[in-house]
Amino acid sequence: MEWYELTALQLGEKIRAGEVSAVEAAQAALDRMAALQPDNNAFITTLADHALAEAEAVQKKLAAGEELGPLAGVPMALKDNICTRGVKTSCASKILGDFTPPYDATLTERLRAAGSVLLGKLNMDEFAMGSTSETSFYGPVKNPWDPGRVPGGSSGGAAAAVAAGECWYAIGSDTGGSIRQPSSYCGVTGMKPTYGAVSRYGLIAYASSLDQMGPIARTAADCAAVLDAVMGKDRRDGTSLDVSAGGLLAGLTGDVRGMKIGLPADCFGAGLDPEVRAAVLAAADVLKARGAVVEEFALPVMEYVVPTYYIIAAAEASSNLSRFDGVKYGWRAEGYEDLTDLYNKTRTEGFGSEVKRRILLGTFVLSTGYYDAYYKKALQVKALIKRAYDEAFGTYDLLLTPVAPTTAPRLGESLSDPLKMYLSDIYTVPLNLAGLPGLSMPCGFDARGLPIGAQLIGPALGEARVLNAAHAFQQDTQFHTKMPKGGAAQ
């Protein structure tokens, strides 16, 4: 077995046992990145010297008997909208240029304290706005399973890098499915935690009430280990929750006997590819064979989730992105006549078309005469969506749905039809609106050999329940062990 075929926890165990050094693991990852980067374009910035120095420091701590986490010395990568002190953080946008933050995100700090080794910053949709990772100023990311297809978005670089074996885990951000959907398209496991469970300090905002960071890895166990390291209250983020950190990995028993799992019938109707439906229902059968009780129920609010999400997300984006004006940092246009002209030219040249589209939509729904008709009403529907999910969790322990209606589309298909791209988020955006935890796990392949993902959804702060069910599923299946050609044999 090659090193890149190991899970993050397996590699961490070998490093602690002295079978491989953290420096050797980092060098192996850097070599693989150099070989695969021209094919998939998963990284914006590679930090070879930085990674080797961090790996050497971790190795010295381990040699001295210092107690570190189970992922100490394991090479990883961060989405390029997560601040890293002294390292370019661009949000895959021209307007930020070579911006280097003077501080680390809280998540970055906590991972470093746990012994992480940062390989680089990952490509993404510009300002996390997109579902395909094609809107990046640095060019599209390509799916390792088929370079002619998208890896999903906006955390497409993170999912592609883990799927291809360039790093053992990655951190993405999820505003409407941006961890879970690319995880589904790339055949890896990705989790969005409860809103506030992970500090957002240092995450460059898209939509502040919806954004959340989380792990992408091979297994639910790997995701649990990452969340153990990063969850918890942060005084610098007023929306962070005072939740206990640690214990998720230790709680993975795989026992789901008696657990009630609901299948929302509204998520299995028109628009869902038959192969995706069959794979997700087969995943339900696996959990049923382990002793879970699985039944269908109605969740009619699903028809309102996409318009509600895009009104709220665009409104918040138009506010958050107003800080990018060419004055304080990043790109500044030349040849402007006055301050207003500087703003106009900088934003015209610096933002891509999808970001401009969402800013314009958000500005429109917040404008006088339309605020009550659109934004205020969307907030009211958001409350109804949350209530519907809360009622569902009065009956069920977990919900199981598809992650996306289809497998990965071809490059260019979604950009030519933005509405179709927005509708592809139908199964993921409700969790961001309701602030709930959700996980995408590989559950099959279509006739073309493209991965299919199933989504497990839990109640607020139900991460342990979600991860344990996914762990149970992965004990009885091998979908998470498969890698695209160029990796392990399928």
N, C-alpha and C positions, 0 to 999 in steps of 0.2 A: 504494500500500500504506500502510495506517495504521501508526502507530508500534507499537500493541499487537499487530500481526501479526508483528512481527520476533521472531527468537529473541533470547535474552539476549546471545549473542555478536555477532549482527548489530548490535544497539543499541550494545553496547560499542565496536564498531569505528567506528560513526558518531560517537560521543562523542569518541573519540580523534582522529578525522579533523577534528573541528570542524564537522561537518555539523549537529549538534544539541548543545546544552549539557546537562550533567547536571541543571541546574535546570529546564530546559524539559521534560526527560524526567520528572522527579519531579512537576512540576505536572500534566503530562498524565495520569500515573498517578493522582494524587490526584483529578483531575476525574472520571476514569472510575470510581474507587472510589465517589465520592459519588453517581454516577448509578446504579451497580449494587448497592450495599450493601443498599438496601431490598428488592431482589429475591432475593439469594442469602445474605445474612447471613454472609458469609465472614470478616469482621473483628470482633474484640471491641474492639480499641483502634486508633484511627487517629492517626498522629503527623505531622500536616501540617507544623507549624513545625519539628519535629525533622528531618524528611526534607529540607525545603528548605535548612536550615542545613547538613546533611551534604552535600547535593548541591553547595552553593556552595563548601564546603571542598574537596571532590574536584576541582571545576572549577579552583580556584586551584592545586592541586598539579599538575594536568595542564598548566596554562598555564606553570607554572614549570619544566616539563620533568621532573618527578619520575616515576620509573618505578613504575607501578602495574600490577595484573593486568588481564587481558582483560575483566573484568566491572566495572571501575572506573566508577562513576557510574550503574550499572544499578540501578533501583529493585527492591527485593525485600521479602519479609516473613517473619516467624518465627512458628511455631506457639506458642501461648500457654503452653506448658510449658517454654520455653527462657528462662533468666534474662537479663534486660536491666536494667542498672543504672539505677535511677530511673524505670523504666517498669513500669506494672502488669503483673504476671504471675500469672494467676488459675487456670490449668489448667481454665478454663471451669467452675469450681466456686464455689458460694456460700461454702464454708468458708474459702477463701483471701481472699475479699473484695477489697479494693484493695491487696493485698500488693505492695510494690515492692522488689525485691531490691537490696541494697547493692553488688552485683557483677555482672559480665557472665559468661556462659558462655564457656568457651574458644572454642567455635565462633563466638560473637558477636564476640569480640575478633579472631579471625583474619579474619573477613569484613570487619570494619571496616578492618583493616590493608590488605586488598586493595581498598579503595575502595567498599565496598557503601553503599547508601542505603536505610535502613530506613523503610518506609512504615507499618508497624504490626504488631500481634500478631493472629494468626489464630484463628478459632473452631475448636472441636474437640469430640470426645466428652470428657465430664468425666474428668479424670485419665487421658486416653487409653484409657478403658475403653469400647469399643464399636466397631462396624463400620459405622456409618451417620452419625455426627456429629449424632445426634438427642438425645444425653443431655446436651448442654450446658445449663448454667444460663441461658445467654444466648439460648436458642432454637435450633432446628435450622438447619443449613446446607442449602441447596437446590442441586440439581444444575443447572448452567447449561444443560445440554442439554434438561432437562425439569424445571421447578420443582416438579412433583409427585413427583419421585423424589429419593432420597438421593444425596449425592456420594460415599458411602463414608466409612470412618473408620479410625482416629480422626483422621487428618490431612485431614479433608474440607474444612476451610476453605482449606488450602494448595492442594489440587488444584483446588477450585472457583475460587479467585482466579487461578491460572495459566491455567486453561481459559478463563475469561472475559476475560482480558487485563487484569486489574487490577494485576498485577505480572509481571515477566519471569521470575522464579524465586522459589521459596520453600523453606524448610527445614521438614521434618516430622520426626516420630519414628516409629519402627517397632518394635513389641514382638512383633507376630504377623502383620504384613502392613499396618500402618497407613500406610505410604507407598505401597506397591505397589497395594493394592486400590482406594483412592480414585483413584489415577492411572489405573487401568484403567476405572473407572466414569466418569471425566471426560475421557478421551481425551488424557492427557498422559503424559510420561515421568517415572518416579520410581525412585530407586535406594536400596536399603538396602545399605550397605557391610558388609564383614566386621566381626564383633564386635571392638571395640577399635581399629579403623582410624581412627575419629573419637572424640575425647575426649567422655566423657559428663559432664564437670564442668560444672555449671550446668544440666543437664537434670533437671527434677523427676521423680523416679523413679516408675515404675509397677512394673516387674519388672526388677531391676538386672542379672540375668544374661542378659536377653533384649533390653533396650532398645538402640536405636542410632539416631542422627540421620543424615539424608541429604537430598539435593536432590530437588525436583520442578520440572520445567521442560518446555520443548517438545521438546527433543531430547536424545539421548545426549551430544552434544558439549557442550551447556550443562551437563549433569550432571557431565561430566568436568572442566570448568573450575571448577565449584564445589568438587568434591572435591579438586582440586589445591590449592585455597586452605585447606582445613580439615583434611585428613588429617595424621596424624603424632603422635608421642609427646607426652604432656603429663604433667609431673611431678605435677600435681594429681589425676590419674586413674590409679590403680595398675593398672587393667585395660587402659589404652591401649597400643597396640603401637608399637614403634619402626620404623615403615614410612617409606619415603622419600616426601616430599611433592612434588607436581609430576610432570609427565611423562605423565599420563593423556591430556590433550588432544592433546599432540604425537604420541602413539602411535596415534591413530585413523587407520589406513590404509584400513579397509574391506576388507582382504584376509582372507577366511576359507577360502581354498583348502586342502583337506586337513583342515580342522577336523572333529573327530568330535562330533556332537551327538546326545545320547540323548533319546528320547521315552519317559518312564516310562508304560508301558501302564496302570498303576494310577491315573494321573491323567486318563485319557481314557475311563473307563468309566461306570457308572451314576451318575446325579446331575448329569452335565455337560450343559448345554443344547446341542442339536445345532448351533445357529448359532455358539456359542462354539467348539465342537470344530472346526468347519469353518474358522473364521477362524484359529485357532492352527495347524492343519495346513497351511493356505495359507501362513502365515508360515514354516513349516519348508521349504516348497517354494521360497520366495524365497531362503532361505539355501542350499538345495541347488543352485539355479541359479547361485549365486555360487561354487560349488565345494566347499561343505561336504558331509560325509558324514552322513546322518541315518538313524538306525535306532531301532526300539523295543527296550525291555528291561523287565524286571520289577523293581518296587520295592515289595515287599509290606508294608514298614513303614508305608505310608501309612495303613493302617487304625488305627494307634495314635497318630497325631500330634495329633489334636484333644484327646482326653482327657488326654494327657501334657502338652500345652501349658497347658490350662486349670487343671490341678492345680498346676503349677509357678508359673504367672503369678499365680494367685489367692493362693497361699501367700506369695509375695514381696510382693504388694500389701498383704496384711493386716499384714505387718511394716513396710513402707515408710510406709503411711498412718497408722500409730499415732502419728506425730509431730503430726498435726493434731488438737489436743485443746482449742483455745480458750484456751490459756495463753500461748503464745509469740507468735503472730501470727494474722492472719486473723479469721474470724468467731468471736464468743463469744456464747453464749446468755445470756439474762437470767433472773433469778428462780430460780437454782439454790440448793440447800441446802448442799452440800458439794462436795468435789473430784470425787468419783465422779459426782455428779449433774451437775456442769458438763460432764464428759466425755460423759455420756450425752446430755444435751440438745443440746450443741454438735454432736455427730456426727449426731444424729437430724435436726436442722434443717439442717445444713450439707452433708451428703452426699446425692446423688441415689440413686434406687432401684437403678440398675445397679452403682454403686460399692458400695453396701451389700451387694448380692447377692454380689459377688466377695470382699469382705472376709469375709463370713460363710462362704463356701466355703473361703477360704484358712485361716481360723481353725480350721475343722472338720478339714481335712486335716493340720494341724500339731498337733492336740490329742492328748493322751495316749490311747493305744489305737488311734489311726487313723494316726499318723505313719508307721509301718512299712508299713501296708496301702496307703496312698495316696502320700504324698509321697516316701518312700524308694524305692518301686517306680517312681514316675514318673521319678526321677533315673536309675534303672537303665535304663529304656526310652529316656530321652533319650540315654544313651551308645550304645545299640544303633542309634538313628536316625542319630546322627552317624557311626557305623561304616558303616552302609549307604550313606550318601552318599559317604564316603571311598572305599569300594570302587567305587562307580559312577564316581568321578573317576579311578580307576585305569584305566578303559577309555575314558571320554569326556572331552572338553575342556570341554563345556558340556552343560547339560540345558535342555530347552524344555518348558514346561507352560502350562496356562491360569493366569490370576491368580485368577479367581473362577469358580464354577460357572455363574453367570448374569450378565447385565448388571444395571444398577442397579435395585433394587426400589423400590416406591412408598413414600413416607413413611408410617410407622406400621406397615408389614407386619412388619418385623423386631422392633420393640419388643414387639409382641404375642406373639411366639414367640421367646424368647431362645435356645433350643436351635438353632433354624434359623439364627439369626444366628451362633452359634458355629461351626456346621458350614460356614458360608460361607468360613471361614478355612482350609479343609483344604489348599489348595495353597500357602499362604504361610507358615504357622506352622513347617513343618519347617526353614526356613532360619534362623529365630531359635533354634530348639533346637540346630541344628548350627553356628551362628555363621557362616553362609555369606553371600556377597554375592548379591543378586538384583535384577533390574531389570524393571519393567513398561513395555512399549512399546505404543502403539496399533497394532492390527493389523486393524481392520475395524469394521463397524457391524452391528447386528441389523436386523430388518425394521422396527423402530420408530425407527430412526436413532440408537440409543444406542451409545456406544463399547464396543469389546471390546479387552481387553489380553492380550498374551502375555508370559510370564515367562521370562527367561533367567537361569539359575543357574550360578554358577561355583564352583570350589574356594576354600578360604580364601585371601584376598589375591589372588584372581583378578579384581579389578575391571577391569584393563586388557583382559582377554579378553572379559568380559561387555560392556563399553562398546564395544569394537571390533565385536563381532558385531551389537549393536543399531545402531551407526552404519552398518554395511554394509546392514542391513535398511532403514534410513531413507534410504539413498541411492537405493534402487530403489522406494520407496513414498511415498505422500503423506498417509497417515493422520495423521501428526503435524502436518500443516499445517492441518488442518480445525479450525474454531472453531464454537461454537454460535451460533445466531441472536442478533444483537446484537453479534457480533464480525465476523470475516471471513465472506465468503460460503462456503457449504459446497461 
